């Protein structure tokens, strides 16, 4: 979801939140999530797998150790 090509914006001062979205796609997929049970289940399953893979406490701890070690 978002732009067709990856876009990076370099902010001179760090921002807490900065995301540009394609509002037409946001509306389209929001509507799909509301109407399509199978799509919701697929998205939910994928989100759970992503969260477990990337944000499990052991994964986060390893990343912190790597950062602190470098």
N, CA, C, O and CB atoms as a CASP TS submission, in Angstrom:
PFRMAT TS
TARGET T0000
AUTHOR 0000-0000-0000
METHOD Language model
MODEL 1
PARENT N/A
ATOM      1  N   UNK     1       0.849  -1.167   0.000  1.00  0.00           N
ATOM      2  CA  UNK     1       0.000   0.000   0.000  1.00  0.00           C
ATOM      3  C   UNK     1       0.896   1.232   0.000  1.00  0.00           C
ATOM      4  O   UNK     1       1.965   1.200   0.610  1.00  0.00           O
ATOM      5  CB  UNK     1      -0.967  -0.003   1.219  1.00  0.00           C
ATOM      6  N   UNK     2       0.514   2.278  -0.638  1.00  0.00           N
ATOM      7  CA  UNK     2       1.311   3.480  -0.699  1.00  0.00           C
ATOM      8  C   UNK     2       1.615   3.836  -2.132  1.00  0.00           C
ATOM      9  O   UNK     2       0.752   3.724  -3.003  1.00  0.00           O
ATOM     10  CB  UNK     2       2.592   3.316   0.089  1.00  0.00           C
ATOM     11  N   UNK     3       2.811   4.255  -2.378  1.00  0.00           N
ATOM     12  CA  UNK     3       3.214   4.662  -3.716  1.00  0.00           C
ATOM     13  C   UNK     3       3.702   3.473  -4.523  1.00  0.00           C
ATOM     14  O   UNK     3       4.111   2.457  -3.961  1.00  0.00           O
ATOM     15  CB  UNK     3       4.297   5.727  -3.644  1.00  0.00           C
ATOM     16  N   UNK     4       3.659   3.601  -5.845  1.00  0.00           N
ATOM     17  CA  UNK     4       4.120   2.528  -6.727  1.00  0.00           C
ATOM     18  C   UNK     4       5.609   2.277  -6.577  1.00  0.00           C
ATOM     19  O   UNK     4       6.056   1.136  -6.690  1.00  0.00           O
ATOM     20  CB  UNK     4       3.799   2.860  -8.174  1.00  0.00           C
ATOM     21  N   UNK     5       6.384   3.322  -6.324  1.00  0.00           N
ATOM     22  CA  UNK     5       7.820   3.141  -6.116  1.00  0.00           C
ATOM     23  C   UNK     5       8.150   3.570  -4.684  1.00  0.00           C
ATOM     24  O   UNK     5       7.454   4.393  -4.089  1.00  0.00           O
ATOM     25  CB  UNK     5       8.660   3.964  -7.166  1.00  0.00           C
ATOM     26  N   UNK     6       9.215   3.001  -4.154  1.00  0.00           N
ATOM     27  CA  UNK     6       9.607   3.336  -2.799  1.00  0.00           C
ATOM     28  C   UNK     6      10.095   4.775  -2.744  1.00  0.00           C
ATOM     29  O   UNK     6      10.897   5.198  -3.577  1.00  0.00           O
ATOM     30  CB  UNK     6      10.692   2.375  -2.292  1.00  0.00           C
ATOM     31  N   UNK     7       9.615   5.518  -1.772  1.00  0.00           N
ATOM     32  CA  UNK     7      10.012   6.910  -1.627  1.00  0.00           C
ATOM     33  C   UNK     7      10.564   7.117  -0.224  1.00  0.00           C
ATOM     34  O   UNK     7       9.934   6.729   0.760  1.00  0.00           O
ATOM     35  CB  UNK     7       8.821   7.866  -1.904  1.00  0.00           C
ATOM     36  N   UNK     8      11.725   7.722  -0.136  1.00  0.00           N
ATOM     37  CA  UNK     8      12.328   8.052   1.140  1.00  0.00           C
ATOM     38  C   UNK     8      12.407   9.560   1.273  1.00  0.00           C
ATOM     39  O   UNK     8      12.781  10.261   0.333  1.00  0.00           O
ATOM     40  CB  UNK     8      13.722   7.413   1.279  1.00  0.00           C
ATOM     41  N   UNK     9      12.053  10.049   2.446  1.00  0.00           N
ATOM     42  CA  UNK     9      12.122  11.474   2.712  1.00  0.00           C
ATOM     43  C   UNK     9      13.122  11.668   3.839  1.00  0.00           C
ATOM     44  O   UNK     9      12.999  11.051   4.897  1.00  0.00           O
ATOM     45  CB  UNK     9      10.715  12.069   3.077  1.00  0.00           C
ATOM     46  N   UNK    10      14.109  12.521   3.618  1.00  0.00           N
ATOM     47  CA  UNK    10      15.116  12.804   4.627  1.00  0.00           C
ATOM     48  C   UNK    10      14.687  14.056   5.375  1.00  0.00           C
ATOM     49  O   UNK    10      14.732  15.157   4.828  1.00  0.00           O
ATOM     50  CB  UNK    10      16.533  12.979   3.989  1.00  0.00           C
ATOM     51  N   UNK    11      14.265  13.888   6.642  1.00  0.00           N
ATOM     52  CA  UNK    11      13.845  15.017   7.452  1.00  0.00           C
ATOM     53  C   UNK    11      15.060  15.594   8.179  1.00  0.00           C
ATOM     54  O   UNK    11      15.828  14.835   8.771  1.00  0.00           O
ATOM     55  CB  UNK    11      12.744  14.595   8.459  1.00  0.00           C
ATOM     56  N   UNK    12      15.254  16.913   8.153  1.00  0.00           N
ATOM     57  CA  UNK    12      16.399  17.497   8.833  1.00  0.00           C
ATOM     58  C   UNK    12      16.356  17.254  10.340  1.00  0.00           C
ATOM     59  O   UNK    12      17.394  17.057  10.972  1.00  0.00           O
ATOM     60  CB  UNK    12      16.463  18.984   8.552  1.00  0.00           C
ATOM     61  N   UNK    13      15.176  17.267  10.903  1.00  0.00           N
ATOM     62  CA  UNK    13      15.001  16.931  12.321  1.00  0.00           C
ATOM     63  C   UNK    13      14.144  15.684  12.392  1.00  0.00           C
ATOM     64  O   UNK    13      13.155  15.578  11.666  1.00  0.00           O
ATOM     65  CB  UNK    13      14.348  18.116  13.129  1.00  0.00           C
ATOM     66  N   UNK    14      14.502  14.730  13.255  1.00  0.00           N
ATOM     67  CA  UNK    14      13.697  13.497  13.357  1.00  0.00           C
ATOM     68  C   UNK    14      12.246  13.794  13.711  1.00  0.00           C
ATOM     69  O   UNK    14      11.952  14.695  14.497  1.00  0.00           O
ATOM     70  CB  UNK    14      14.297  12.555  14.405  1.00  0.00           C
ATOM     71  N   UNK    15      11.361  13.028  13.125  1.00  0.00           N
ATOM     72  CA  UNK    15       9.942  13.178  13.405  1.00  0.00           C
ATOM     73  C   UNK    15       9.440  11.927  14.096  1.00  0.00           C
ATOM     74  O   UNK    15       9.937  10.830  13.844  1.00  0.00           O
ATOM     75  CB  UNK    15       9.142  13.452  12.114  1.00  0.00           C
ATOM     76  N   UNK    16       8.457  12.090  14.964  1.00  0.00           N
ATOM     77  CA  UNK    16       7.867  10.950  15.642  1.00  0.00           C
ATOM     78  C   UNK    16       7.080  10.107  14.654  1.00  0.00           C
ATOM     79  O   UNK    16       7.117   8.878  14.714  1.00  0.00           O
ATOM     80  CB  UNK    16       6.968  11.408  16.794  1.00  0.00           C
ATOM     81  N   UNK    17       6.366  10.763  13.741  1.00  0.00           N
ATOM     82  CA  UNK    17       5.552  10.043  12.773  1.00  0.00           C
ATOM     83  C   UNK    17       5.525  10.835  11.480  1.00  0.00           C
ATOM     84  O   UNK    17       5.176  12.016  11.475  1.00  0.00           O
ATOM     85  CB  UNK    17       4.115   9.804  13.308  1.00  0.00           C
ATOM     86  N   UNK    18       5.883  10.205  10.413  1.00  0.00           N
ATOM     87  CA  UNK    18       5.815  10.861   9.115  1.00  0.00           C
ATOM     88  C   UNK    18       5.582   9.819   8.041  1.00  0.00           C
ATOM     89  O   UNK    18       6.508   9.087   7.692  1.00  0.00           O
ATOM     90  CB  UNK    18       7.101  11.664   8.828  1.00  0.00           C
ATOM     91  N   UNK    19       4.375   9.728   7.506  1.00  0.00           N
ATOM     92  CA  UNK    19       4.055   8.730   6.507  1.00  0.00           C
ATOM     93  C   UNK    19       3.138   9.349   5.479  1.00  0.00           C
ATOM     94  O   UNK    19       2.099   9.915   5.821  1.00  0.00           O
ATOM     95  CB  UNK    19       3.411   7.487   7.144  1.00  0.00           C
ATOM     96  N   UNK    20       3.520   9.242   4.223  1.00  0.00           N
ATOM     97  CA  UNK    20       2.659   9.710   3.144  1.00  0.00           C
ATOM     98  C   UNK    20       1.974   8.499   2.547  1.00  0.00           C
ATOM     99  O   UNK    20       2.630   7.508   2.228  1.00  0.00           O
ATOM    100  CB  UNK    20       3.465  10.499   2.059  1.00  0.00           C
ATOM    101  N   UNK    21       0.678   8.567   2.394  1.00  0.00           N
ATOM    102  CA  UNK    21      -0.072   7.431   1.886  1.00  0.00           C
ATOM    103  C   UNK    21      -0.885   7.835   0.663  1.00  0.00           C
ATOM    104  O   UNK    21      -1.261   8.994   0.486  1.00  0.00           O
ATOM    105  CB  UNK    21      -0.988   6.860   2.973  1.00  0.00           C
ATOM    106  N   UNK    22      -1.138   6.841  -0.164  1.00  0.00           N
ATOM    107  CA  UNK    22      -2.042   7.015  -1.283  1.00  0.00           C
ATOM    108  C   UNK    22      -3.443   6.809  -0.713  1.00  0.00           C
ATOM    109  O   UNK    22      -3.823   5.681  -0.399  1.00  0.00           O
ATOM    110  CB  UNK    22      -1.721   6.010  -2.478  1.00  0.00           C
ATOM    111  N   UNK    23      -4.210   7.882  -0.577  1.00  0.00           N
ATOM    112  CA  UNK    23      -5.501   7.800   0.099  1.00  0.00           C
ATOM    113  C   UNK    23      -6.510   6.931  -0.656  1.00  0.00           C
ATOM    114  O   UNK    23      -7.392   6.329  -0.044  1.00  0.00           O
ATOM    115  CB  UNK    23      -6.068   9.189   0.285  1.00  0.00           C
ATOM    116  N   UNK    24      -6.381   6.867  -1.973  1.00  0.00           N
ATOM    117  CA  UNK    24      -7.294   6.002  -2.733  1.00  0.00           C
ATOM    118  C   UNK    24      -7.054   4.533  -2.386  1.00  0.00           C
ATOM    119  O   UNK    24      -8.004   3.769  -2.210  1.00  0.00           O
ATOM    120  CB  UNK    24      -7.116   6.228  -4.255  1.00  0.00           C
ATOM    121  N   UNK    25      -5.773   4.137  -2.289  1.00  0.00           N
ATOM    122  CA  UNK    25      -5.468   2.757  -1.893  1.00  0.00           C
ATOM    123  C   UNK    25      -5.886   2.504  -0.452  1.00  0.00           C
ATOM    124  O   UNK    25      -6.412   1.436  -0.138  1.00  0.00           O
ATOM    125  CB  UNK    25      -3.969   2.462  -2.066  1.00  0.00           C
ATOM    126  N   UNK    26      -5.659   3.467   0.418  1.00  0.00           N
ATOM    127  CA  UNK    26      -6.045   3.322   1.819  1.00  0.00           C
ATOM    128  C   UNK    26      -7.547   3.084   1.932  1.00  0.00           C
ATOM    129  O   UNK    26      -7.981   2.214   2.687  1.00  0.00           O
ATOM    130  CB  UNK    26      -5.638   4.569   2.627  1.00  0.00           C
ATOM    131  N   UNK    27      -8.336   3.846   1.192  1.00  0.00           N
ATOM    132  CA  UNK    27      -9.786   3.675   1.205  1.00  0.00           C
ATOM    133  C   UNK    27     -10.187   2.318   0.623  1.00  0.00           C
ATOM    134  O   UNK    27     -11.061   1.639   1.162  1.00  0.00           O
ATOM    135  CB  UNK    27     -10.460   4.806   0.419  1.00  0.00           C
ATOM    136  N   UNK    28      -9.542   1.930  -0.477  1.00  0.00           N
ATOM    137  CA  UNK    28      -9.858   0.661  -1.147  1.00  0.00           C
ATOM    138  C   UNK    28      -9.631  -0.524  -0.204  1.00  0.00           C
ATOM    139  O   UNK    28     -10.497  -1.386  -0.048  1.00  0.00           O
ATOM    140  CB  UNK    28      -9.000   0.495  -2.423  1.00  0.00           C
ATOM    141  N   UNK    29      -8.434  -0.550   0.430  1.00  0.00           N
ATOM    142  CA  UNK    29      -8.110  -1.693   1.276  1.00  0.00           C
ATOM    143  C   UNK    29      -8.854  -1.663   2.605  1.00  0.00           C
ATOM    144  O   UNK    29      -9.118  -2.717   3.184  1.00  0.00           O
ATOM    145  CB  UNK    29      -6.625  -1.741   1.528  1.00  0.00           C
ATOM    146  N   UNK    30      -9.191  -0.490   3.093  1.00  0.00           N
ATOM    147  CA  UNK    30     -10.005  -0.398   4.303  1.00  0.00           C
ATOM    148  C   UNK    30     -11.387  -0.988   4.038  1.00  0.00           C
ATOM    149  O   UNK    30     -11.925  -1.731   4.859  1.00  0.00           O
ATOM    150  CB  UNK    30     -10.123   1.074   4.780  1.00  0.00           C
ATOM    151  N   UNK    31     -11.948  -0.650   2.888  1.00  0.00           N
ATOM    152  CA  UNK    31     -13.254  -1.184   2.509  1.00  0.00           C
ATOM    153  C   UNK    31     -13.188  -2.703   2.331  1.00  0.00           C
ATOM    154  O   UNK    31     -14.095  -3.423   2.749  1.00  0.00           O
ATOM    155  CB  UNK    31     -13.752  -0.516   1.212  1.00  0.00           C
ATOM    156  N   UNK    32     -12.103  -3.186   1.706  1.00  0.00           N
ATOM    157  CA  UNK    32     -11.934  -4.639   1.540  1.00  0.00           C
ATOM    158  C   UNK    32     -11.875  -5.336   2.898  1.00  0.00           C
ATOM    159  O   UNK    32     -12.468  -6.399   3.080  1.00  0.00           O
ATOM    160  CB  UNK    32     -10.653  -4.949   0.730  1.00  0.00           C
ATOM    161  N   UNK    33     -11.160  -4.735   3.849  1.00  0.00           N
ATOM    162  CA  UNK    33     -11.065  -5.321   5.188  1.00  0.00           C
ATOM    163  C   UNK    33     -12.432  -5.377   5.872  1.00  0.00           C
ATOM    164  O   UNK    33     -12.736  -6.333   6.586  1.00  0.00           O
ATOM    165  CB  UNK    33     -10.081  -4.519   6.049  1.00  0.00           C
ATOM    166  N   UNK    34     -13.243  -4.362   5.654  1.00  0.00           N
ATOM    167  CA  UNK    34     -14.571  -4.340   6.273  1.00  0.00           C
ATOM    168  C   UNK    34     -15.520  -5.354   5.647  1.00  0.00           C
ATOM    169  O   UNK    34     -16.357  -5.931   6.341  1.00  0.00           O
ATOM    170  CB  UNK    34     -15.171  -2.952   6.167  1.00  0.00           C
ATOM    171  N   UNK    35     -15.397  -5.575   4.342  1.00  0.00           N
ATOM    172  CA  UNK    35     -16.362  -6.413   3.635  1.00  0.00           C
ATOM    173  C   UNK    35     -15.969  -7.882   3.494  1.00  0.00           C
ATOM    174  O   UNK    35     -16.844  -8.745   3.414  1.00  0.00           O
ATOM    175  CB  UNK    35     -16.584  -5.854   2.292  1.00  0.00           C
ATOM    176  N   UNK    36     -14.672  -8.179   3.463  1.00  0.00           N
ATOM    177  CA  UNK    36     -14.206  -9.517   3.094  1.00  0.00           C
ATOM    178  C   UNK    36     -13.580 -10.256   4.274  1.00  0.00           C
ATOM    179  O   UNK    36     -12.450  -9.970   4.670  1.00  0.00           O
ATOM    180  CB  UNK    36     -13.199  -9.423   1.958  1.00  0.00           C
ATOM    181  N   UNK    37     -14.328 -11.209   4.831  1.00  0.00           N
ATOM    182  CA  UNK    37     -13.865 -11.968   5.999  1.00  0.00           C
ATOM    183  C   UNK    37     -12.579 -12.739   5.691  1.00  0.00           C
ATOM    184  O   UNK    37     -11.658 -12.754   6.507  1.00  0.00           O
ATOM    185  CB  UNK    37     -14.959 -12.941   6.469  1.00  0.00           C
ATOM    186  N   UNK    38     -12.510 -13.379   4.517  1.00  0.00           N
ATOM    187  CA  UNK    38     -11.309 -14.147   4.160  1.00  0.00           C
ATOM    188  C   UNK    38     -10.077 -13.246   4.070  1.00  0.00           C
ATOM    189  O   UNK    38      -8.986 -13.626   4.495  1.00  0.00           O
ATOM    190  CB  UNK    38     -11.521 -14.878   2.825  1.00  0.00           C
ATOM    191  N   UNK    39     -10.265 -12.050   3.513  1.00  0.00           N
ATOM    192  CA  UNK    39      -9.163 -11.095   3.405  1.00  0.00           C
ATOM    193  C   UNK    39      -8.700 -10.670   4.793  1.00  0.00           C
ATOM    194  O   UNK    39      -7.499 -10.586   5.048  1.00  0.00           O
ATOM    195  CB  UNK    39      -9.586  -9.861   2.577  1.00  0.00           C
ATOM    196  N   UNK    40      -9.661 -10.397   5.709  1.00  0.00           N
ATOM    197  CA  UNK    40      -9.309 -10.026   7.085  1.00  0.00           C
ATOM    198  C   UNK    40      -8.508 -11.128   7.761  1.00  0.00           C
ATOM    199  O   UNK    40      -7.516 -10.860   8.438  1.00  0.00           O
ATOM    200  CB  UNK    40     -10.571  -9.723   7.901  1.00  0.00           C
ATOM    201  N   UNK    41      -8.950 -12.381   7.573  1.00  0.00           N
ATOM    202  CA  UNK    41      -8.246 -13.501   8.200  1.00  0.00           C
ATOM    203  C   UNK    41      -6.836 -13.649   7.631  1.00  0.00           C
ATOM    204  O   UNK    41      -5.889 -13.902   8.376  1.00  0.00           O
ATOM    205  CB  UNK    41      -9.035 -14.806   8.004  1.00  0.00           C
ATOM    206  N   UNK    42      -6.693 -13.493   6.312  1.00  0.00           N
ATOM    207  CA  UNK    42      -5.377 -13.590   5.678  1.00  0.00           C
ATOM    208  C   UNK    42      -4.460 -12.479   6.189  1.00  0.00           C
ATOM    209  O   UNK    42      -3.312 -12.740   6.550  1.00  0.00           O
ATOM    210  CB  UNK    42      -5.506 -13.515   4.137  1.00  0.00           C
ATOM    211  N   UNK    43      -4.960 -11.245   6.223  1.00  0.00           N
ATOM    212  CA  UNK    43      -4.171 -10.109   6.690  1.00  0.00           C
ATOM    213  C   UNK    43      -3.802 -10.307   8.164  1.00  0.00           C
ATOM    214  O   UNK    43      -2.668 -10.040   8.563  1.00  0.00           O
ATOM    215  CB  UNK    43      -4.952  -8.779   6.494  1.00  0.00           C
ATOM    216  N   UNK    44      -4.749 -10.769   8.961  1.00  0.00           N
ATOM    217  CA  UNK    44      -4.492 -11.005  10.387  1.00  0.00           C
ATOM    218  C   UNK    44      -3.431 -12.065  10.607  1.00  0.00           C
ATOM    219  O   UNK    44      -2.558 -11.909  11.461  1.00  0.00           O
ATOM    220  CB  UNK    44      -5.769 -11.414  11.091  1.00  0.00           C
ATOM    221  N   UNK    45      -3.502 -13.148   9.838  1.00  0.00           N
ATOM    222  CA  UNK    45      -2.511 -14.223   9.954  1.00  0.00           C
ATOM    223  C   UNK    45      -1.129 -13.714   9.566  1.00  0.00           C
ATOM    224  O   UNK    45      -0.145 -13.968  10.260  1.00  0.00           O
ATOM    225  CB  UNK    45      -2.903 -15.427   9.071  1.00  0.00           C
ATOM    226  N   UNK    46      -1.065 -12.992   8.448  1.00  0.00           N
ATOM    227  CA  UNK    46       0.215 -12.438   7.997  1.00  0.00           C
ATOM    228  C   UNK    46       0.778 -11.433   9.008  1.00  0.00           C
ATOM    229  O   UNK    46       1.984 -11.402   9.252  1.00  0.00           O
ATOM    230  CB  UNK    46       0.047 -11.765   6.626  1.00  0.00           C
ATOM    231  N   UNK    47      -0.095 -10.618   9.588  1.00  0.00           N
ATOM    232  CA  UNK    47       0.355  -9.632  10.575  1.00  0.00           C
ATOM    233  C   UNK    47       0.894 -10.322  11.823  1.00  0.00           C
ATOM    234  O   UNK    47       1.909  -9.896  12.375  1.00  0.00           O
ATOM    235  CB  UNK    47      -0.796  -8.682  10.951  1.00  0.00           C
ATOM    236  N   UNK    48       0.228 -11.381  12.271  1.00  0.00           N
ATOM    237  CA  UNK    48       0.690 -12.112  13.445  1.00  0.00           C
ATOM    238  C   UNK    48       2.057 -12.752  13.192  1.00  0.00           C
ATOM    239  O   UNK    48       2.934 -12.708  14.055  1.00  0.00           O
ATOM    240  CB  UNK    48      -0.331 -13.186  13.838  1.00  0.00           C
ATOM    241  N   UNK    49       2.238 -13.342  12.016  1.00  0.00           N
ATOM    242  CA  UNK    49       3.523 -13.942  11.662  1.00  0.00           C
ATOM    243  C   UNK    49       4.625 -12.878  11.598  1.00  0.00           C
ATOM    244  O   UNK    49       5.738 -13.096  12.078  1.00  0.00           O
ATOM    245  CB  UNK    49       3.416 -14.679  10.313  1.00  0.00           C
ATOM    246  N   UNK    50       4.303 -11.731  11.002  1.00  0.00           N
ATOM    247  CA  UNK    50       5.271 -10.638  10.900  1.00  0.00           C
ATOM    248  C   UNK    50       5.669 -10.137  12.292  1.00  0.00           C
ATOM    249  O   UNK    50       6.849  -9.920  12.567  1.00  0.00           O
ATOM    250  CB  UNK    50       4.689  -9.480  10.060  1.00  0.00           C
ATOM    251  N   UNK    51       4.682  -9.956  13.156  1.00  0.00           N
ATOM    252  CA  UNK    51       4.960  -9.465  14.510  1.00  0.00           C
ATOM    253  C   UNK    51       5.815 -10.460  15.279  1.00  0.00           C
ATOM    254  O   UNK    51       6.761 -10.065  15.961  1.00  0.00           O
ATOM    255  CB  UNK    51       3.649  -9.198  15.269  1.00  0.00           C
ATOM    256  N   UNK    52       5.498 -11.734  15.181  1.00  0.00           N
ATOM    257  CA  UNK    52       6.271 -12.744  15.883  1.00  0.00           C
ATOM    258  C   UNK    52       7.705 -12.791  15.365  1.00  0.00           C
ATOM    259  O   UNK    52       8.648 -12.905  16.149  1.00  0.00           O
ATOM    260  CB  UNK    52       5.611 -14.113  15.739  1.00  0.00           C
ATOM    261  N   UNK    53       7.869 -12.703  14.050  1.00  0.00           N
ATOM    262  CA  UNK    53       9.197 -12.775  13.442  1.00  0.00           C
ATOM    263  C   UNK    53      10.042 -11.544  13.779  1.00  0.00           C
ATOM    264  O   UNK    53      11.240 -11.670  14.033  1.00  0.00           O
ATOM    265  CB  UNK    53       9.073 -12.921  11.926  1.00  0.00           C
ATOM    266  N   UNK    54       9.434 -10.366  13.785  1.00  0.00           N
ATOM    267  CA  UNK    54      10.195  -9.124  13.905  1.00  0.00           C
ATOM    268  C   UNK    54      10.172  -8.464  15.281  1.00  0.00           C
ATOM    269  O   UNK    54      11.051  -7.659  15.591  1.00  0.00           O
ATOM    270  CB  UNK    54       9.690  -8.164  12.921  1.00  0.00           C
ATOM    271  N   UNK    55       9.182  -8.793  16.109  1.00  0.00           N
ATOM    272  CA  UNK    55       9.043  -8.065  17.367  1.00  0.00           C
ATOM    273  C   UNK    55       9.002  -8.970  18.593  1.00  0.00           C
ATOM    274  O   UNK    55       8.723  -8.495  19.694  1.00  0.00           O
ATOM    275  CB  UNK    55       7.804  -7.231  17.328  1.00  0.00           C
ATOM    276  N   UNK    56       9.273 -10.256  18.427  1.00  0.00           N
ATOM    277  CA  UNK    56       9.358 -11.163  19.571  1.00  0.00           C
ATOM    278  C   UNK    56      10.464 -10.654  20.481  1.00  0.00           C
ATOM    279  O   UNK    56      11.465 -10.125  19.998  1.00  0.00           O
ATOM    280  CB  UNK    56       9.630 -12.645  19.119  1.00  0.00           C
ATOM    281  N   UNK    57      10.301 -10.803  21.783  1.00  0.00           N
ATOM    282  CA  UNK    57      11.277 -10.232  22.706  1.00  0.00           C
ATOM    283  C   UNK    57      12.682 -10.767  22.468  1.00  0.00           C
ATOM    284  O   UNK    57      13.651 -10.037  22.675  1.00  0.00           O
ATOM    285  CB  UNK    57      10.862 -10.510  24.132  1.00  0.00           C
ATOM    286  N   UNK    58      12.822 -12.014  22.041  1.00  0.00           N
ATOM    287  CA  UNK    58      14.151 -12.562  21.774  1.00  0.00           C
ATOM    288  C   UNK    58      14.778 -11.897  20.545  1.00  0.00           C
ATOM    289  O   UNK    58      15.978 -11.624  20.524  1.00  0.00           O
ATOM    290  CB  UNK    58      14.072 -14.087  21.572  1.00  0.00           C
ATOM    291  N   UNK    59      13.961 -11.642  19.529  1.00  0.00           N
ATOM    292  CA  UNK    59      14.447 -10.959  18.325  1.00  0.00           C
ATOM    293  C   UNK    59      14.873  -9.535  18.665  1.00  0.00           C
ATOM    294  O   UNK    59      15.932  -9.072  18.240  1.00  0.00           O
ATOM    295  CB  UNK    59      13.359 -10.946  17.223  1.00  0.00           C
ATOM    296  N   UNK    60      14.040  -8.853  19.430  1.00  0.00           N
ATOM    297  CA  UNK    60      14.345  -7.481  19.824  1.00  0.00           C
ATOM    298  C   UNK    60      15.609  -7.433  20.685  1.00  0.00           C
ATOM    299  O   UNK    60      16.451  -6.554  20.504  1.00  0.00           O
ATOM    300  CB  UNK    60      13.157  -6.864  20.584  1.00  0.00           C
ATOM    301  N   UNK    61      15.740  -8.370  21.612  1.00  0.00           N
ATOM    302  CA  UNK    61      16.926  -8.416  22.478  1.00  0.00           C
ATOM    303  C   UNK    61      18.188  -8.643  21.645  1.00  0.00           C
ATOM    304  O   UNK    61      19.216  -8.014  21.894  1.00  0.00           O
ATOM    305  CB  UNK    61      16.780  -9.532  23.544  1.00  0.00           C
ATOM    306  N   UNK    62      18.113  -9.538  20.659  1.00  0.00           N
ATOM    307  CA  UNK    62      19.280  -9.796  19.801  1.00  0.00           C
ATOM    308  C   UNK    62      19.658  -8.547  19.016  1.00  0.00           C
ATOM    309  O   UNK    62      20.839  -8.222  18.895  1.00  0.00           O
ATOM    310  CB  UNK    62      18.995 -10.963  18.833  1.00  0.00           C
ATOM    311  N   UNK    63      18.660  -7.846  18.480  1.00  0.00           N
ATOM    312  CA  UNK    63      18.947  -6.619  17.733  1.00  0.00           C
ATOM    313  C   UNK    63      19.612  -5.586  18.639  1.00  0.00           C
ATOM    314  O   UNK    63      20.541  -4.897  18.217  1.00  0.00           O
ATOM    315  CB  UNK    63      17.652  -6.039  17.121  1.00  0.00           C
ATOM    316  N   UNK    64      19.143  -5.477  19.872  1.00  0.00           N
ATOM    317  CA  UNK    64      19.733  -4.513  20.816  1.00  0.00           C
ATOM    318  C   UNK    64      21.188  -4.893  21.137  1.00  0.00           C
ATOM    319  O   UNK    64      22.059  -4.025  21.192  1.00  0.00           O
ATOM    320  CB  UNK    64      18.892  -4.451  22.126  1.00  0.00           C
ATOM    321  N   UNK    65      21.440  -6.169  21.343  1.00  0.00           N
ATOM    322  CA  UNK    65      22.804  -6.633  21.606  1.00  0.00           C
ATOM    323  C   UNK    65      23.700  -6.305  20.419  1.00  0.00           C
ATOM    324  O   UNK    65      24.821  -5.827  20.593  1.00  0.00           O
ATOM    325  CB  UNK    65      22.823  -8.155  21.894  1.00  0.00           C
ATOM    326  N   UNK    66      23.200  -6.564  19.203  1.00  0.00           N
ATOM    327  CA  UNK    66      23.978  -6.258  17.997  1.00  0.00           C
ATOM    328  C   UNK    66      24.293  -4.769  17.884  1.00  0.00           C
ATOM    329  O   UNK    66      25.414  -4.396  17.536  1.00  0.00           O
ATOM    330  CB  UNK    66      23.222  -6.718  16.755  1.00  0.00           C
ATOM    331  N   UNK    67      23.301  -3.910  18.179  1.00  0.00           N
ATOM    332  CA  UNK    67      23.502  -2.465  18.109  1.00  0.00           C
ATOM    333  C   UNK    67      24.508  -2.025  19.152  1.00  0.00           C
ATOM    334  O   UNK    67      25.413  -1.244  18.859  1.00  0.00           O
ATOM    335  CB  UNK    67      22.177  -1.720  18.301  1.00  0.00           C
ATOM    336  N   UNK    68      24.353  -2.520  20.362  1.00  0.00           N
ATOM    337  CA  UNK    68      25.243  -2.110  21.445  1.00  0.00           C
ATOM    338  C   UNK    68      26.667  -2.638  21.236  1.00  0.00           C
ATOM    339  O   UNK    68      27.634  -2.021  21.684  1.00  0.00           O
ATOM    340  CB  UNK    68      24.696  -2.599  22.787  1.00  0.00           C
ATOM    341  N   UNK    69      26.787  -3.763  20.566  1.00  0.00           N
ATOM    342  CA  UNK    69      28.109  -4.357  20.313  1.00  0.00           C
ATOM    343  C   UNK    69      28.867  -3.642  19.204  1.00  0.00           C
ATOM    344  O   UNK    69      30.097  -3.676  19.170  1.00  0.00           O
ATOM    345  CB  UNK    69      27.960  -5.825  19.956  1.00  0.00           C
ATOM    346  N   UNK    70      28.147  -2.999  18.303  1.00  0.00           N
ATOM    347  CA  UNK    70      28.817  -2.366  17.148  1.00  0.00           C
ATOM    348  C   UNK    70      29.292  -0.967  17.415  1.00  0.00           C
ATOM    349  O   UNK    70      29.866  -0.330  16.532  1.00  0.00           O
ATOM    350  CB  UNK    70      27.899  -2.338  15.976  1.00  0.00           C
TER
END
